Every structure is written in C-alpha cells, then in structure tokens.
Amino acid sequence: MRMPLTLTVNGAEERLDIDTRQNLVGLLREQLGLTGTHVGCSTGNCGACTVVLDGRTVKSCSILAADVDGHEVLTIESLSSGAEDLHPLQQAFVANQGLQCGFCTPGMVLSALKLLEENPDPTEDEIRHAIAGNLCRCTGYQLVIKSVVEAARARQGAPAAA
C-alpha cells in the first residue's frame, strides 16, 4: 500500500509517495539520497541510523516513514556541505581521530550534538550516557569522548586541551 507523505528534512519540505512498510532510514537513503544515515543492525541496537526527529535523537531503522508525516528530521547532512565546511563538532572528531572507520560517526555526532545543545559543559560520564545508544566496532569511545569534550570547550570559547 502507498501513501502521500510530507515532512521537513534538513530544512527542506519534501512531498513523497511512499510504501507504508518503508522505514525512515530507507526513505532517507533510498528516496532522498541522504546516505550519511547508515544502516547497521536494522533492529535499533547499534545507533548507526540515528537522526534527529522533532528535536530528539531516534533510531531511524525503527520508525516507519508513514509515522513521520508532518514532522521534521535532521540528518548528518544538515551539519555541513562537505569536507571544507565541517560543523565544529565534526572538526573536533577529525582533529581527535574520533571517527575511526567512520561507520558509527554520523549517529555519534548527532547524539553528541543533542547533548551539547542541552548541556554545553558535559562531564565525561554525561557524554558516555549520551552516546550509549551508539555502538562503535572500532572501540573508539575514548577518542569520541575526547572529541566531544573539545567541541564543548570550543563552543564555550575555551582553548582546546593539549
């Protein structure tokens, strides 16, 4: 069965005709070409598909596209237009090697971004809690945490740690 769908993705209104069985990650990747949202486990466990839906992070593989009609979605693509235009949080990930292989990075960055928006000066424990739903196979958590700490300092105008 198909249905019309209207949603806002990265600030742009999208009007689509979708299969009612399609999940949000499929809509983003296949219909809109936003492949920065990754598909890992397809069960909501790994966090590779994390996006921001109406201001909160969600696992897009666990949400039917039909359920986001009229809502707003932000993907990793909303943060920059390319390598020359990285968001400060993305710059911190690059500078601190927080991205490792990069597969989990979009979800990690969006989870960290929401944390920093809500808590501009998080502790390491608060960062760990914020990214707990995002798994990294490269075990890069220490470098991810270092990246988020540096991004928080940069947002506050403090110098980066040595």
C-alpha positions as CSV (number, residue, x, y, z in Angstrom):
1,M,0.0,0.0,0.0
2,R,1.2,3.5,-0.8
3,M,0.5,6.9,0.8
4,P,1.5,10.5,0.3
5,L,3.9,11.9,2.9
6,T,5.0,15.5,3.7
7,L,7.9,16.1,6.0
8,T,10.7,18.6,6.5
9,V,14.2,17.1,6.1
10,N,17.2,19.3,6.8
11,G,15.1,22.4,6.5
12,A,13.5,21.5,3.1
13,E,9.9,20.4,2.7
14,E,9.6,17.0,1.0
15,R,6.5,15.6,-0.6
16,L,6.8,11.9,-1.4
17,D,4.7,8.9,-2.3
18,I,5.9,6.1,0.0
19,D,5.3,2.4,0.6
20,T,3.6,2.2,4.0
21,R,6.0,-0.6,5.0
22,Q,9.2,1.5,4.5
23,N,11.2,2.7,7.5
24,L,12.6,6.2,7.9
25,V,16.2,5.2,7.2
26,G,15.1,3.6,3.9
27,L,13.2,6.8,2.9
28,L,16.2,9.0,3.8
29,R,18.7,6.8,1.9
30,E,16.7,5.4,-1.0
31,Q,14.2,8.1,-1.8
32,L,16.1,11.2,-0.7
33,G,19.7,10.1,-1.4
34,L,20.8,11.1,2.2
35,T,23.3,8.2,2.6
36,G,25.1,9.7,5.6
37,T,22.5,7.9,7.8
38,H,23.8,4.4,7.9
39,V,22.1,1.1,8.3
40,G,23.8,-1.2,10.7
41,C,21.8,-3.7,12.6
42,S,18.3,-2.8,11.4
43,T,17.0,-3.5,14.9
44,G,17.6,-0.2,16.7
45,N,20.5,-1.5,18.7
46,C,23.6,0.0,17.1
47,G,22.7,3.6,16.5
48,A,24.3,3.9,13.1
49,C,20.9,5.2,11.8
50,T,20.5,7.9,14.4
51,V,18.8,11.1,13.2
52,V,17.1,14.0,15.0
53,L,13.3,13.8,14.8
54,D,11.4,16.9,16.1
55,G,14.4,17.8,18.3
56,R,15.2,14.4,19.8
57,T,17.5,11.6,18.6
58,V,15.9,8.5,17.3
59,K,16.9,5.3,15.6
60,S,15.5,5.7,12.1
61,C,15.5,2.0,11.3
62,S,12.9,1.5,14.0
63,I,10.4,4.2,12.8
64,L,8.0,3.8,9.9
65,A,8.3,6.6,7.4
66,A,4.5,6.9,7.5
67,D,4.7,7.9,11.1
68,V,6.8,11.0,10.4
69,D,4.2,12.7,8.2
70,G,4.2,16.4,9.1
71,H,7.4,16.1,11.2
72,E,10.9,17.5,11.0
73,V,14.0,15.3,10.5
74,L,17.6,16.4,10.7
75,T,20.4,14.1,9.3
76,I,24.1,14.4,9.4
77,E,24.0,16.2,6.1
78,S,22.3,19.1,7.8
79,L,25.6,20.0,9.6
80,S,27.9,20.7,6.6
81,S,28.0,20.8,2.9
82,G,31.3,19.0,2.6
83,A,34.8,18.5,4.0
84,E,35.6,22.2,3.7
85,D,32.5,23.2,5.7
86,L,32.6,20.9,8.7
87,H,30.5,21.7,11.8
88,P,32.7,22.4,14.8
89,L,31.7,19.1,16.4
90,Q,32.7,17.3,13.2
91,Q,36.0,19.2,13.2
92,A,36.7,18.0,16.7
93,F,36.0,14.4,15.7
94,V,38.6,14.8,12.8
95,A,41.1,16.6,15.0
96,N,40.9,13.9,17.7
97,Q,40.6,10.9,15.4
98,G,37.1,10.3,16.9
99,L,35.8,8.9,13.7
100,Q,38.0,5.8,13.3
101,C,36.4,3.9,10.4
102,G,33.5,6.4,10.2
103,F,30.6,4.0,10.1
104,C,29.2,5.0,13.5
105,T,30.2,8.6,13.2
106,P,27.0,10.2,11.9
107,G,25.0,8.7,14.7
108,M,27.6,9.6,17.3
109,V,27.9,13.2,16.1
110,L,24.1,13.7,16.1
111,S,23.8,12.2,19.6
112,A,26.7,14.4,20.8
113,L,25.2,17.4,19.2
114,K,21.9,17.0,21.0
115,L,23.9,16.6,24.3
116,L,25.8,19.8,23.7
117,E,22.6,21.7,22.8
118,E,21.1,20.6,26.1
119,N,24.2,20.6,28.2
120,P,27.0,22.8,26.9
121,D,29.5,21.6,29.6
122,P,29.0,17.8,30.0
123,T,31.2,15.6,32.1
124,E,32.8,12.5,30.6
125,D,30.1,10.4,32.3
126,E,27.3,12.5,30.7
127,I,29.0,12.1,27.3
128,R,29.2,8.4,27.8
129,H,25.5,8.3,28.7
130,A,24.5,10.4,25.7
131,I,26.3,8.2,23.2
132,A,25.4,4.9,25.0
133,G,22.9,4.0,22.2
134,N,25.6,4.3,19.5
135,L,27.9,1.3,19.2
136,C,31.5,1.6,17.7
137,R,33.1,-1.6,16.5
138,C,36.5,0.1,16.4
139,T,36.3,0.8,20.2
140,G,36.9,4.4,19.6
141,Y,34.9,5.6,22.6
142,Q,37.9,7.4,24.3
143,L,38.6,9.4,21.2
144,V,34.9,10.1,20.7
145,I,34.7,11.4,24.3
146,K,37.8,13.5,23.8
147,S,36.2,14.9,20.6
148,V,33.0,15.9,22.4
149,V,34.9,17.5,25.3
150,E,37.0,19.5,22.8
151,A,33.8,20.6,20.9
152,A,32.2,21.7,24.2
153,R,35.2,23.8,25.1
154,A,35.3,25.3,21.6
155,R,31.6,26.2,21.9
156,Q,32.4,28.0,25.2
157,G,35.4,29.8,23.7
158,A,37.9,27.9,25.7
159,P,41.2,26.7,24.2
160,A,41.5,23.0,23.2
161,A,43.2,20.7,25.7
162,A,46.7,19.7,24.8
